[in-house]
Amino acid sequence: MKNDRIQSFSSRLQEAMNIRDVKQADLCALTQIPKSAMSQYVNGAFEPKQDRLWKLAHALQVSEAWLMGY
């Protein structure tokens, strides 16, 4: 079940990036999240902790709940 949520997170992250026309490198610059971590979020390897989740949601202008798949 957790794996479904991780996939949902990475899918929603990619969807938000596409809608806002934001590239991974741009999102790293906006959020100060390292490229290696961002790559793992986008690829579904793991989910961000709360502080980074907030940064991502804020930068992409979506809610944290939506980004997490709720």
N, C-alpha and C positions, 0 to 999 in steps of 0.2 A: 504494500500500500504506500509506504513512504516513497518507493521508487516512482510510482505514478505521480506523486506530488512533485518530485524533483523534475521529472519530464515536463510536467505542467509548468513549473517555474521557468525552465529554460525556454520552452515554447512561447510563453508569455513575454519573457524578456526579449526574445528575438522579434516577436510581433510588435511590441512597443518600440523597439529600435527601428523597425521598418516603417511604422506609422510616422514616427518623428524624424525619419531619415537621418538617423544617428549611427555612425560607424562605431565599432568597438573601441578604436583608438580615441575617438571623440568622447565617448562615454567614460573612458579611463581618465581623460583630462578633466572632465566635468566633476567626477566623483573622487578623484585621487585614489582610485582602486588600481592596484598593479595589474598590468596586462595579463600576467600569468593567472591571477585569480579570476579576472573577467572572462578569460578563455574557458576556465573550468565551469563558470556559471553558465555561459552560453552553450557549452557542450553537455551540460547536465551532469557533470561529475559530482558537484555538490552545490548546496544552497548557501547564500551569504548569511552571516549573522545579522542581528537586528540593526546594528549601526550602518552596515553597508546596504542592507535592504532599504532603509530609509533614504540613503543617498541615491540609490538607483531609482526608486519610485519618484523622488523629488525631481531628479534630473530628467526623467522621462514623462513627468506630469501624469502619473497614474497613482492609484492608491496602492499601499503595501499589500492589502488584502487581495486586490485583483492580481497583482504580480505573483502572489503566492498561490493563486488558483482557487481562491475562495469567493 
